[in-house]
Amino acid sequence: MLNRYPLWKNLLILLVLVVAGIYAAPNLFPEDYAVQISGARAVHQVDENVMSNAARALESDGIAFKSSELENGAGMLRFSDGDAQLRARATLARALGENFVVAMNLAPTTPDWLTAIGAGPMKLGLDLRGGVHFLMEVDTVQAVSQRLEVYASDIRTTLREQRIRYRSVDLDESSGQLAARFADQESRDQALSRLRRDYLEFTFESAQVDDAFFLYVTLNEQTVREIEDYAIQQNLTTLRNRVNELGVAEPLVQRQGRNRIVVQLPGVQDAAAAKRVIGQTANLEFRLEATSDASRAATEVFEFRNDPNRRGTLERDIIITGSSVANANATFDENGQPQVSITLDARGGQMMSRVTRNAIQRRMAVVFVEHKTRTVIERVDGEPVERRIPYTEKHLISLATIQSVLGNSFRITGLDSPRESSELALLLRAGALAAPIYFVEERTIGPSLGAANIEMGVTSVKIGFALVLVFMVLFYRAFGLIANIALTLNLVLMIAVMSLMSATLTLPGIAGIVLTVGMAVDANVLIFERIKEELRTGTPVQSAIHSGFSQAFSTILDANVTTFIAAIILFAMGTGPVKGFAVTLSVGIVTSMFAALVITRALVNLAYGGRKVQKLWL
């Protein structure tokens, strides 16, 4: 028995190790502390003038930066340490104003030749690297009001179709009721009979004020709770879709309490884009332009988004909202202008078709709705207190003539730039928010906050690794040295695989690495002890080596498969850091088996195979 691998197998193992070394190499290049500048809206572009203003602001505050970059309408300034980065962010946010988003980031320093082959460092989790953290509050009251607005439009349509005369159907936001006004009692009673049959989720109350007859419509408590829960769940789904569109690895989007949502984006490559897209609480409304004989109470006037001097008068009735959009893509029209091609869901297509069938040659408007907050400083008992005031902005995007009946597919024009059309398509494709969300807390966690965790994590890996190396050399001599080489190469393989997977490393992930080090050496211990048992029974050295590796294989496989199943369950059932631990553990199991059974065997074959050995230094 010669215990030799064929040349092709040795070359294949060498190739795997070389490739692993290349793809693990980017982790040797530390990232720069950076501040990224981008426009709050597509119309606000970062140019040389903006970057010059930023540089002057930093210079006036005595903050030095390493370099300045401008690419694809976004700017980046690199700094030597985290303190300078934190100070620069505050300075630039104050100097550039609300038209620009200033976000902290970590800028890669990976050489271009590594980047060209797709090599990059592992992403670090929020607890190690920092990232973007949002705490959002869902306006459930507004969610109910929005649903009532839709109900109001439906009730108007029902009354018109049944030829029941009414004066108005309006939402009273203070009481959360719909108030339907009629000229006579007979019309009110007809409406009550019809609506009570069609709308089981409402309670109805009749009243008379002077010569007007009212029907007050109120949602029952169960329906209100269902609407609120739906708004939370829909917003969770929408935010997750938006995060997925951004391509963020292992984000955390989860409900907190009754009406709050936490969003954490660790290791984001473009923090500014994340803040702009995640924070965009926008929706669309499609309405018909009001006719000349429409009453003033049934119309609303809006300014155009890109031209405040232009206005449009629209009907209050909403045809559909952005929640009916099934798909949206940014394209260009026949004149090369940016547009968004929209596909509606089945219900939205039916509503659009029903309304536009009787509106040929009338104009339809697309209203862009943004829910924002304004922070004001008030004094309470002589102390300054911040108070958040929510408000809504509505602007016209387009007002186009309906040439034919619209169905499930149509397009939105009148956008400012291709970038705006791309962002609008992304928001629509990810889904509209079922209710406005407001920022309760918004912060970018700097990498300096995770420095202590990184230091402790790396120290634990070093100590664990060093103790294992010493143990193996003391107990197994030359074979221990071979195991240590394989163990080192196992770490390189782990880092390379996780880098290729773009996995996010968290503090629990570091714990997974430490655990993997112990598991990897455990396989070697099983193999070496099996070889020693064979030698004690008088088996020749080469046969003992062969038996040690082959007969220990089943035990090693059984132990690792059992742990791998546990890791899969952790990944499937866990969230956030638990998933990070499961990923690291899973990768470590695979690489440690390869290192123990293939690399260690190859090194032992190179050291002892092909020659006559009388005694092993084991």
C-alpha positions as CSV (number, residue, x, y, z in Angstrom):
1,M,0.0,0.0,0.0
2,L,1.7,3.2,-1.2
3,N,-0.9,5.9,0.0
4,R,-0.3,8.1,-3.0
5,Y,-2.8,10.4,-4.8
6,P,-2.5,10.6,-8.6
7,L,-1.0,13.7,-10.0
8,W,-4.3,15.1,-11.3
9,K,-5.8,14.9,-7.8
10,N,-2.9,16.7,-6.2
11,L,-3.1,19.4,-8.9
12,L,-6.9,19.7,-8.4
13,I,-6.5,20.2,-4.6
14,L,-3.8,22.8,-5.3
15,L,-6.1,24.6,-7.7
16,V,-8.9,24.7,-5.1
17,L,-6.5,26.1,-2.5
18,V,-5.2,28.8,-4.9
19,V,-8.7,29.9,-5.9
20,A,-9.7,29.9,-2.3
21,G,-6.7,32.1,-1.5
22,I,-7.5,34.6,-4.2
23,Y,-11.2,34.9,-3.2
24,A,-10.3,35.2,0.5
25,A,-7.6,37.8,-0.2
26,P,-10.0,40.9,-0.4
27,N,-10.6,40.4,3.4
28,L,-6.9,41.5,3.9
29,F,-7.7,45.0,2.6
30,P,-9.5,47.1,5.2
31,E,-12.3,49.4,4.1
32,D,-12.1,53.1,4.3
33,Y,-14.4,55.2,6.5
34,A,-16.5,57.2,4.1
35,V,-19.4,59.6,3.8
36,Q,-21.7,59.3,0.8
37,I,-23.7,62.2,-0.7
38,S,-26.7,61.7,-3.0
39,G,-29.8,63.7,-4.0
40,A,-32.9,63.4,-1.8
41,R,-34.8,63.3,-5.1
42,A,-33.9,62.4,-8.7
43,V,-33.9,66.1,-9.6
44,H,-31.2,66.9,-7.1
45,Q,-27.9,65.7,-8.7
46,V,-24.6,65.7,-7.0
47,D,-22.1,67.5,-9.2
48,E,-18.7,69.1,-9.0
49,N,-20.2,72.2,-7.4
50,V,-21.8,70.2,-4.7
51,M,-18.6,68.4,-4.0
52,S,-16.7,71.7,-3.8
53,N,-19.2,73.0,-1.3
54,A,-18.8,69.9,0.7
55,A,-15.0,70.2,0.7
56,R,-15.2,73.8,1.8
57,A,-17.5,73.0,4.6
58,L,-15.1,70.3,5.9
59,E,-12.2,72.6,5.6
60,S,-13.9,75.3,7.6
61,D,-14.6,72.8,10.4
62,G,-11.0,71.5,10.3
63,I,-11.9,68.0,9.1
64,A,-9.4,66.4,6.8
65,F,-10.4,63.8,4.2
66,K,-8.3,61.4,2.2
67,S,-9.9,61.6,-1.2
68,S,-13.1,62.8,-3.0
69,E,-14.9,60.8,-5.7
70,L,-17.9,61.6,-8.0
71,E,-19.6,58.8,-9.9
72,N,-23.1,58.2,-11.3
73,G,-24.6,61.3,-9.7
74,A,-23.3,60.4,-6.2
75,G,-20.3,61.7,-4.3
76,M,-18.0,60.0,-1.8
77,L,-15.4,61.4,0.7
78,R,-13.0,59.0,2.4
79,F,-11.6,59.6,5.9
80,S,-8.8,58.1,7.9
81,D,-10.8,57.2,11.0
82,G,-14.3,56.9,12.4
83,D,-14.3,60.1,14.5
84,A,-13.6,62.2,11.4
85,Q,-16.4,60.3,9.6
86,L,-18.9,61.1,12.3
87,R,-17.9,64.8,12.5
88,A,-18.0,65.0,8.7
89,R,-21.5,63.6,8.4
90,A,-22.9,66.2,10.8
91,T,-21.0,69.0,9.0
92,L,-22.1,68.0,5.5
93,A,-25.8,67.4,6.5
94,R,-25.9,70.9,7.9
95,A,-24.0,72.5,5.0
96,L,-25.9,70.8,2.1
97,G,-29.4,71.0,3.5
98,E,-32.5,68.8,2.9
99,N,-32.0,68.4,-0.8
100,F,-29.2,65.9,-0.3
101,V,-28.9,62.7,1.7
102,V,-25.6,62.4,3.7
103,A,-24.9,58.8,4.9
104,M,-22.0,57.1,6.5
105,N,-20.6,54.1,4.6
106,L,-17.5,51.9,4.3
107,A,-15.7,52.2,1.0
108,P,-13.9,49.1,-0.3
109,T,-10.2,49.3,-1.0
110,T,-10.0,45.9,-2.9
111,P,-7.6,46.1,-5.8
112,D,-9.2,46.4,-9.2
113,W,-7.8,43.1,-10.5
114,L,-9.6,41.2,-7.7
115,T,-12.8,43.1,-8.2
116,A,-12.7,42.3,-11.9
117,I,-12.9,38.6,-11.2
118,G,-15.8,39.0,-8.7
119,A,-13.7,38.8,-5.6
120,G,-14.8,40.9,-2.6
121,P,-14.6,40.9,1.2
122,M,-17.2,39.4,3.5
123,K,-19.9,41.8,4.6
124,L,-20.0,42.6,8.3
125,G,-23.2,42.6,10.3
126,L,-24.8,45.6,12.1
127,D,-23.1,44.5,15.3
128,L,-19.6,44.5,13.7
129,R,-19.7,46.9,10.8
130,G,-22.6,49.2,11.5
131,G,-25.3,50.0,8.9
132,V,-28.6,51.7,8.6
133,H,-31.2,51.4,11.3
134,F,-34.8,52.7,11.0
135,L,-37.6,52.5,13.6
136,M,-40.8,53.3,11.8
137,E,-44.3,53.9,13.1
138,V,-47.3,52.9,10.9
139,D,-50.1,55.4,11.0
140,T,-53.0,52.9,11.5
141,V,-55.5,55.8,11.9
142,Q,-54.6,56.9,8.4
143,A,-54.8,53.3,7.2
144,V,-58.5,53.2,8.3
145,S,-59.1,56.7,6.8
146,Q,-57.6,55.6,3.5
147,R,-59.9,52.5,3.5
148,L,-62.9,54.7,4.3
149,E,-62.0,57.0,1.3
150,V,-62.1,54.0,-0.9
151,Y,-65.4,52.9,0.6
152,A,-66.8,56.4,0.1
153,S,-66.0,56.2,-3.6
154,D,-67.6,52.7,-3.8
155,I,-70.7,54.0,-2.0
156,R,-71.1,56.9,-4.4
157,T,-70.8,54.5,-7.3
158,T,-73.4,52.2,-5.8
159,L,-75.8,55.0,-5.2
160,R,-75.4,56.3,-8.7
161,E,-75.9,52.8,-10.2
162,Q,-79.1,52.3,-8.1
163,R,-80.3,55.8,-9.1
164,I,-80.5,56.9,-5.5
165,R,-80.2,60.6,-5.3
166,Y,-77.7,62.0,-2.7
167,R,-76.0,65.3,-2.0
168,S,-72.6,64.1,-0.7
169,V,-70.7,61.2,0.8
170,D,-67.7,62.6,2.8
171,L,-65.3,61.3,5.4
172,D,-65.4,62.9,8.8
173,E,-61.8,62.3,9.9
174,S,-62.4,63.5,13.5
175,S,-65.0,60.8,14.1
176,G,-63.8,58.2,11.6
177,Q,-67.3,58.0,10.0
178,L,-68.7,58.4,6.5
179,A,-71.5,60.9,6.4
180,A,-73.9,60.5,3.5
181,R,-76.3,63.5,3.0
182,F,-79.7,63.2,1.3
183,A,-82.3,65.7,0.3
184,D,-85.2,63.6,1.6
185,Q,-86.0,60.8,4.0
186,E,-87.1,58.4,1.2
187,S,-83.7,58.6,-0.6
188,R,-82.0,58.0,2.8
189,D,-84.1,55.0,3.6
190,Q,-83.5,53.5,0.1
191,A,-79.8,54.0,0.6
192,L,-79.8,52.5,4.0
193,S,-81.6,49.4,2.7
194,R,-79.2,48.9,-0.1
195,L,-76.0,49.7,1.8
196,R,-76.9,47.5,4.8
197,R,-77.3,44.6,2.3
198,D,-74.0,45.2,0.5
199,Y,-71.7,46.4,3.3
200,L,-71.9,44.0,6.3
201,E,-68.7,45.5,7.8
202,F,-70.6,48.7,8.7
203,T,-73.0,49.9,11.3
204,F,-75.5,52.5,10.2
205,E,-77.1,55.4,12.0
206,S,-79.8,57.8,10.7
207,A,-80.1,61.4,11.7
208,Q,-81.8,64.6,10.6
209,V,-80.2,68.1,10.9
210,D,-82.6,70.9,10.0
211,D,-83.8,70.0,6.5
212,A,-80.9,67.6,5.7
213,F,-81.1,63.8,6.1
214,F,-77.9,62.0,7.1
215,L,-76.8,58.4,7.1
216,Y,-73.7,57.9,9.3
217,V,-71.6,54.9,8.3
218,T,-69.1,53.4,10.8
219,L,-66.8,50.4,10.5
220,N,-67.2,47.8,13.2
221,E,-64.4,47.1,15.7
222,Q,-63.4,43.8,14.1
223,T,-63.0,45.3,10.7
224,V,-61.0,48.2,12.1
225,R,-58.6,45.7,13.8
226,E,-58.3,43.7,10.5
227,I,-57.5,46.9,8.6
228,E,-54.8,47.8,11.1
229,D,-53.2,44.4,11.1
230,Y,-53.4,44.2,7.3
231,A,-51.7,47.6,7.1
232,I,-48.8,46.4,9.3
233,Q,-48.4,43.2,7.5
234,Q,-48.6,44.8,4.0
235,N,-46.1,47.4,5.0
236,L,-43.7,44.7,6.3
237,T,-44.0,42.9,3.0
238,T,-43.5,46.1,1.0
239,L,-40.4,47.1,3.0
240,R,-39.0,43.6,2.6
241,N,-39.6,43.8,-1.2
242,R,-37.9,47.2,-1.3
243,V,-34.9,45.9,0.6
244,N,-34.7,42.9,-1.8
245,E,-34.7,45.3,-4.7
246,L,-31.7,47.1,-3.1
247,G,-29.9,43.7,-2.9
248,V,-29.0,44.0,0.8
249,A,-27.7,40.8,2.3
250,E,-29.4,39.4,5.4
251,P,-31.5,42.5,6.3
252,L,-33.8,42.6,9.4
253,V,-37.3,43.8,8.8
254,Q,-39.7,42.9,11.6
255,R,-42.6,44.1,13.6
256,Q,-42.1,45.7,17.0
257,G,-45.0,46.2,19.3
258,R,-48.5,47.1,17.9
259,N,-47.7,49.5,15.1
260,R,-43.9,49.8,14.7
261,I,-41.4,48.3,12.3
262,V,-37.7,47.9,12.7
263,V,-35.5,47.9,9.6
264,Q,-31.8,47.1,9.9
265,L,-29.5,47.0,6.8
266,P,-26.1,45.7,7.8
267,G,-23.2,46.0,5.4
268,V,-25.0,48.0,2.8
269,Q,-23.0,49.1,-0.1
270,D,-25.0,52.3,-0.8
271,A,-26.4,53.6,2.5
272,A,-27.7,56.8,0.8
273,A,-29.8,54.8,-1.7
274,A,-31.2,52.7,1.1
275,K,-32.3,55.8,3.1
276,R,-33.9,57.3,0.0
277,V,-35.8,54.1,-1.1
278,I,-36.7,52.7,2.3
279,G,-37.7,56.1,3.6
280,Q,-39.9,56.8,0.5
281,T,-43.4,56.6,1.9
282,A,-44.9,57.3,-1.5
283,N,-48.0,56.1,-3.3
284,L,-49.9,57.0,-6.5
285,E,-53.5,58.0,-7.1
286,F,-55.2,57.9,-10.5
287,R,-58.1,60.4,-10.9
288,L,-60.1,62.0,-13.7
289,E,-59.8,65.7,-14.4
290,A,-62.9,67.5,-13.1
291,T,-65.4,68.7,-15.7
292,S,-66.4,72.4,-16.0
293,D,-69.8,71.8,-14.4
294,A,-68.4,69.9,-11.4
295,S,-69.2,71.3,-8.0
296,R,-66.4,72.8,-6.0
297,A,-66.9,70.4,-3.1
298,A,-66.4,67.4,-5.5
299,T,-63.0,68.7,-6.8
300,E,-59.4,69.2,-5.6
301,V,-56.7,71.4,-7.0
302,F,-53.1,70.1,-7.3
303,E,-49.8,71.7,-8.4
304,F,-47.6,69.9,-10.9
305,R,-44.5,68.3,-9.3
306,N,-42.0,69.7,-11.8
307,D,-43.8,73.0,-12.4
308,P,-45.5,74.6,-9.3
309,N,-47.0,77.3,-11.6
310,R,-49.2,74.7,-13.4
311,R,-52.2,73.3,-11.7
312,G,-54.9,70.8,-12.4
313,T,-58.4,70.4,-11.0
314,L,-59.3,66.8,-10.3
315,E,-62.3,64.8,-9.1
316,R,-62.2,63.7,-5.5
317,D,-63.0,60.1,-6.5
318,I,-59.9,57.9,-6.8
319,I,-60.0,55.4,-9.6
320,I,-57.2,53.2,-8.2
321,T,-54.1,53.6,-6.1
322,G,-50.5,52.2,-6.4
323,S,-51.6,49.1,-4.4
324,S,-53.3,47.9,-7.6
325,V,-50.0,47.8,-9.5
326,A,-48.8,44.3,-10.3
327,N,-45.6,45.2,-12.2
328,A,-43.8,48.4,-13.2
329,N,-40.8,49.0,-15.5
330,A,-38.8,52.1,-16.4
331,T,-38.8,52.6,-20.1
332,F,-38.6,55.4,-22.7
333,D,-41.4,56.7,-25.0
334,E,-41.1,57.3,-28.7
335,N,-39.5,60.7,-28.1
336,G,-36.8,59.2,-25.8
337,Q,-38.4,60.7,-22.6
338,P,-38.5,58.6,-19.4
339,Q,-41.7,56.8,-18.6
340,V,-43.0,53.9,-16.4
341,S,-44.9,51.1,-18.0
342,I,-47.5,49.7,-15.6
343,T,-49.4,46.5,-15.4
344,L,-52.4,46.4,-13.0
345,D,-53.8,43.4,-11.1
346,A,-57.2,42.0,-12.1
347,R,-59.3,44.2,-9.8
348,G,-57.3,47.3,-10.7
349,G,-57.7,46.6,-14.4
350,Q,-61.4,46.2,-14.0
351,M,-61.8,49.4,-12.2
352,M,-59.6,51.3,-14.8
353,S,-61.6,49.8,-17.6
354,R,-65.0,50.6,-16.0
355,V,-64.1,54.3,-15.4
356,T,-62.3,55.0,-18.7
357,R,-64.9,53.4,-20.8
358,N,-67.1,56.5,-20.2
359,A,-64.2,58.9,-20.2
360,I,-62.8,58.9,-23.7
361,Q,-61.2,62.2,-24.6
362,R,-61.2,63.3,-21.0
363,R,-57.9,63.7,-19.1
364,M,-56.6,61.4,-16.4
365,A,-54.2,62.5,-13.8
366,V,-51.5,60.6,-11.9
367,V,-51.0,62.1,-8.4
368,F,-47.8,61.4,-6.5
369,V,-48.5,61.2,-2.8
370,E,-45.7,61.5,-0.2
371,H,-46.2,61.2,3.6
372,K,-43.6,63.1,5.4
373,T,-42.8,64.4,8.9
374,R,-41.5,67.8,10.1
375,T,-39.6,68.1,13.3
376,V,-40.2,71.2,15.4
377,I,-38.6,72.3,18.6
378,E,-41.0,73.2,21.4
379,R,-40.3,74.3,24.9
380,V,-41.9,72.3,27.7
381,D,-41.3,73.6,31.2
382,G,-38.4,75.6,29.8
383,E,-36.7,72.6,28.2
384,P,-36.5,72.1,24.4
385,V,-38.4,69.1,23.2
386,E,-38.6,67.7,19.7
387,R,-42.0,67.1,18.3
388,R,-42.8,65.2,15.1
389,I,-45.6,66.7,12.9
390,P,-46.8,64.4,10.0
391,Y,-48.0,66.0,6.8
392,T,-48.8,64.8,3.3
393,E,-47.7,66.3,0.0
394,K,-49.6,65.6,-3.2
395,H,-48.4,66.7,-6.6
396,L,-49.4,65.9,-10.2
397,I,-47.0,63.8,-12.2
398,S,-49.0,63.8,-15.5
399,L,-52.3,64.8,-16.9
400,A,-52.9,63.0,-20.2
401,T,-55.9,62.6,-22.5
402,I,-57.5,59.2,-22.5
403,Q,-57.5,58.1,-26.2
404,S,-59.1,54.7,-25.7
405,V,-60.4,52.4,-22.9
406,L,-57.5,51.5,-20.6
407,G,-57.2,48.0,-19.2
408,N,-54.5,46.2,-17.3
409,S,-51.5,47.9,-19.1
410,F,-50.7,51.6,-19.6
411,R,-47.8,54.1,-19.0
412,I,-47.0,57.1,-16.9
413,T,-45.2,60.0,-18.6
414,G,-44.1,63.5,-17.4
415,L,-41.2,62.3,-15.3
416,D,-38.1,64.4,-14.7
417,S,-35.3,61.9,-15.5
418,P,-34.5,58.2,-16.1
419,R,-33.4,58.0,-12.5
420,E,-36.8,59.2,-11.3
421,S,-38.6,56.8,-13.5
422,S,-36.4,53.9,-12.2
423,E,-37.1,54.8,-8.6
424,L,-40.8,55.2,-9.2
425,A,-40.9,51.8,-11.0
426,L,-38.9,50.2,-8.1
427,L,-41.4,51.6,-5.5
428,L,-44.4,50.4,-7.5
429,R,-42.9,47.0,-8.2
430,A,-42.0,46.5,-4.6
431,G,-45.6,47.4,-3.6
432,A,-47.3,50.4,-2.3
433,L,-47.6,51.1,1.4
434,A,-51.0,50.2,2.9
435,A,-50.6,53.1,5.3
436,P,-48.1,56.0,5.9
437,I,-45.0,55.2,7.9
438,Y,-43.1,57.8,9.9
439,F,-39.6,57.7,11.2
440,V,-39.5,57.5,15.0
441,E,-35.8,56.8,15.0
442,E,-33.3,57.0,12.1
443,R,-29.6,56.4,12.6
444,T,-26.6,55.2,10.7
445,I,-24.5,53.0,13.0
446,G,-20.9,53.8,12.6
447,P,-18.3,51.0,12.4
448,S,-16.5,52.4,15.5
449,L,-19.5,51.1,17.6
450,G,-18.6,47.6,16.5
451,A,-14.9,47.9,16.9
452,A,-14.9,46.4,20.4
453,N,-17.0,43.4,19.2
454,I,-14.6,42.9,16.3
455,E,-11.6,43.0,18.6
456,M,-13.2,40.5,21.0
457,G,-14.3,38.2,18.3
458,V,-11.0,38.2,16.5
459,T,-9.2,37.7,19.9
460,S,-11.4,34.7,20.7
461,V,-10.6,33.1,17.3
462,K,-6.9,33.7,17.8
463,I,-6.9,32.2,21.3
464,G,-9.0,29.2,20.3
465,F,-6.9,28.6,17.2
466,A,-3.6,29.0,19.1
467,L,-4.7,26.5,21.8
468,V,-5.8,24.0,19.2
469,L,-2.5,24.3,17.3
470,V,-0.5,23.8,20.5
471,F,-2.6,20.8,21.6
472,M,-2.2,19.1,18.2
473,V,1.6,19.5,18.1
474,L,2.0,18.3,21.7
475,F,-0.2,15.3,21.3
476,Y,0.4,14.2,17.7
477,R,3.9,15.6,16.8
478,A,4.4,15.6,13.0
479,F,0.8,14.6,12.3
480,G,-0.3,17.4,14.6
481,L,1.8,19.8,12.4
482,I,0.1,18.4,9.3
483,A,-3.3,18.9,11.0
484,N,-2.4,22.5,11.9
485,I,-1.6,23.2,8.2
486,A,-4.9,21.7,7.1
487,L,-6.7,23.7,9.8
488,T,-5.2,26.9,8.6
489,L,-6.2,26.1,5.0
490,N,-9.7,25.3,6.3
491,L,-10.0,28.9,7.6
492,V,-9.0,30.2,4.2
493,L,-11.5,28.0,2.5
494,M,-14.3,29.1,4.9
495,I,-13.5,32.8,4.4
496,A,-13.3,32.3,0.6
497,V,-16.7,30.5,0.4
498,M,-18.4,33.1,2.6
499,S,-16.9,35.9,0.5
500,L,-18.2,34.2,-2.7
501,M,-21.6,33.8,-1.1
502,S,-21.6,37.5,0.0
503,A,-22.5,36.2,3.4
504,T,-22.8,38.7,6.3
505,L,-20.5,38.0,9.2
506,T,-22.0,38.8,12.6
507,L,-20.8,38.3,16.2
508,P,-22.7,34.9,16.4
509,G,-21.0,34.1,13.0
510,I,-17.6,34.5,14.7
511,A,-18.8,32.1,17.3
512,G,-19.6,29.7,14.5
513,I,-16.0,30.1,13.2
514,V,-14.6,29.2,16.7
515,L,-16.9,26.2,16.9
516,T,-15.9,25.1,13.4
517,V,-12.2,25.2,14.4
518,G,-12.9,22.8,17.2
519,M,-15.0,20.6,14.9
520,A,-12.4,20.5,12.2
521,V,-9.7,19.4,14.6
522,D,-12.1,16.8,16.1
523,A,-12.1,15.0,12.7
524,N,-8.3,14.9,12.7
525,V,-8.3,13.5,16.3
526,L,-10.6,10.7,15.2
527,I,-8.4,9.9,12.2
528,F,-5.2,9.9,14.2
529,E,-6.5,7.9,17.1
530,R,-7.8,5.3,14.6
531,I,-4.3,5.2,13.0
532,K,-2.8,4.7,16.5
533,E,-5.2,1.8,17.2
534,E,-4.2,0.1,14.0
535,L,-0.5,0.5,14.8
536,R,-1.0,-1.1,18.3
537,T,-2.4,-4.2,16.6
538,G,0.7,-4.6,14.5
539,T,-0.7,-3.3,11.3
540,P,2.0,-2.0,8.9
541,V,2.4,1.8,8.8
542,Q,1.0,2.4,5.3
543,S,-2.0,0.1,6.0
544,A,-2.6,1.8,9.3
545,I,-2.6,5.2,7.6
546,H,-5.1,4.0,5.0
547,S,-7.3,2.3,7.6
548,G,-7.3,5.4,9.8
549,F,-8.7,7.6,7.1
550,S,-11.1,5.1,5.5
551,Q,-12.6,3.7,8.8
552,A,-12.9,7.1,10.5
553,F,-14.9,8.4,7.5
554,S,-18.3,7.0,8.6
555,T,-17.9,8.4,12.1
556,I,-16.9,11.9,10.9
557,L,-19.7,11.9,8.3
558,D,-22.3,10.9,10.8
559,A,-21.3,13.6,13.3
560,N,-21.1,16.4,10.7
561,V,-24.4,15.5,8.9
562,T,-26.2,15.6,12.3
563,T,-24.8,19.1,13.0
564,F,-25.5,20.2,9.4
565,I,-29.2,19.2,9.9
566,A,-29.3,21.3,13.1
567,A,-27.7,24.2,11.2
568,I,-30.4,24.0,8.4
569,I,-33.1,24.1,11.0
570,L,-31.5,27.1,12.7
571,F,-31.4,28.9,9.3
572,A,-35.0,28.0,8.4
573,M,-36.5,28.9,11.8
574,G,-34.2,31.6,13.0
575,T,-33.9,35.3,12.2
576,G,-31.1,37.8,12.0
577,P,-28.0,36.8,14.0
578,V,-29.2,33.2,14.4
579,K,-29.2,32.9,10.6
580,G,-25.7,34.3,10.5
581,F,-24.5,31.6,13.0
582,A,-26.3,28.9,10.9
583,V,-24.6,30.0,7.7
584,T,-21.2,30.1,9.2
585,L,-21.7,26.7,10.8
586,S,-22.9,25.2,7.6
587,V,-20.0,26.5,5.5
588,G,-17.6,25.4,8.3
589,I,-18.9,21.9,8.3
590,V,-18.4,21.4,4.6
591,T,-14.9,23.0,4.5
592,S,-13.8,21.2,7.7
593,M,-14.7,17.8,6.2
594,F,-12.9,18.7,3.0
595,A,-9.8,19.8,5.0
596,A,-9.8,16.8,7.3
597,L,-10.5,14.1,4.7
598,V,-8.9,15.5,1.6
599,I,-6.2,18.1,2.5
600,T,-4.9,16.3,5.5
601,R,-4.8,13.0,3.6
602,A,-2.9,14.8,0.7
603,L,-0.3,16.2,3.1
604,V,0.1,12.8,4.9
605,N,0.5,11.2,1.5
606,L,3.2,13.7,0.5
607,A,5.0,13.2,3.8
608,Y,4.8,9.4,4.1
609,G,3.3,7.9,0.9
610,G,5.4,6.1,-1.7
611,R,8.1,5.1,0.7
612,K,8.8,2.5,3.3
613,V,8.2,3.8,6.8
614,Q,9.0,1.8,9.9
615,K,7.7,4.2,12.6
616,L,5.4,7.2,12.7
617,W,6.1,10.2,14.8
618,L,2.5,10.2,16.1
